[in-house]
Amino acid sequence: METPSPDLNLLRTFLAVYRSGSFTGAARLLGLSQPTVTTQMRALERQTGRELFERLPRGVTPTPVADELAARIAAPLDDLAVVAGPTPPAGARAEPVHLAGPAEFLCTTVLPALAPLVAEGLRLRVSAGLTDPLLEELRAGRHDLVIATTRPRGRTLHAVPLADEEFVLVAAPAWADRLPEQQGSSVPLDPAVLHGVPLVTYAEDLPIARRYWRHVFGRRLSRTAAVTVPDLRGVLAAVAGGAGFSVLPRYLCQDLLASGALVALLEPEDPPINTSFLVQRPGAASDNPDVARVRDLLLTAARGW
């Protein structure tokens, strides 16, 4: 006797658990109670005769059987959701699009790019934060799209490259004028000349500056910050005001570099570059057509960034 095919609702719930990483997250995504999700997963495991998830203190992790099942059903279920998804009544407004990412990039680059859609009626809810927590919130259904500074691991999220940001070593002219005549050239700057210049960063562990030092100078950065500001726009303001030097994304300081309010202390032939990614849960855009509109516009606009 053949094992009956699992009910579509069980498969949808399974896929939500697989993608969110928890029964609670799946319940939030599907509008169900957590006990209902648990019951459905037990029913699916009985039907398949295999354990699908290992229960952890926080969330679940899929078994190899679950990985295989998700690979088989994800694309068909996502396609079915697009075809069978509810059509909003004529004149009805779509739900807001929930977008998250780094505060500086959102405010200086992303929001201006999305202004035309807002003028056409798009509703947008924006959150700022660090990549890892935002991706966890995306898995739990709190966001539709996340701009991440690293590619997410695993197969529960879909990520496409969005933009490359180049990092530049900068200071105000008052500090640059005290240094050897090397600013703006490709001649290697001896980082020792910066010993007496205060360092301004957005975190105590100096992640951007440490990466720059390794990539450009081939050595470890041994400094403590004179000023830390948990927002790169604040770092930019402090450096432009003469507080010291920093390493910043070029997109953030290009206007001040062009005006002379900031000076690039070095222009290496191979500057450090970081790629940002536009991330979403597979199939999520079918619930709200405006998510696809935002995604497509950002990918198009990014070609000019």
ABEGO torsion letter per residue (X at the ends): XBBBBBBAAAAAAAAAAAAAGBAAAAAAAAGBBAAAAAAAAAAAAAAAGBBABBBBABEBBBBAAAAAAAAAAAAAAAAAAAAABBBBBBGBBBBBBBBBEBAAAAAAAAAAAAAAAAAAGBBBBBBBEBAAAAAAAAAAGABABBBBABBBBEAABBBBBABBBBBBBBBBAAAAAABBBABGBABBBBAAAAAABBBBBABAAGAAAAAAAAAAAGBBBBBBBABBBABAAAAAAAAAAGAEBBBBBAAAAAAAAAAGABBBABBBABBBBBBBBBBBBBGAAAABAAAAAAAAAAAAAAAAX
